[in-house]
Amino acid sequence: MAYGFEVLTSTGSQNTFGLNTGRIIKLLTITTKSGSAYVPEFSSLKGDYFAYQLVGAQRVQPFSWNEGTKTISWDRHTSSVSYNSYSSSLQVAFFHYK
């Protein structure tokens, strides 16, 4: 006997097998205002990433991803906004879509 899950949607119930999902594959903690990190398990062809603040500041640094080297970089120097406006306590969530 097969078992499954259904969720209620605006059009009725739907089997979860047909839903698009995503899963977090890495959480990267950042404690500097500029830097880079190697994230070999992530591919921008399969998903995306987003950054959020752990401790409040006015802004989140600009980020860039290099698929060839599997490296994410962040640098507050790419903006004209004051250095103190940026957080040095961030987390970046990398996720892949299903």
ABEGO torsion letter per residue (X at the ends): XBBBBBBBBAAEBBBAAABBBBBBABBBBBABABEBBBBAABBAAABBBBBBBABBBABBBBBBBBAAAGBBBBBAAABABBAAABBABBBBBBBBBX
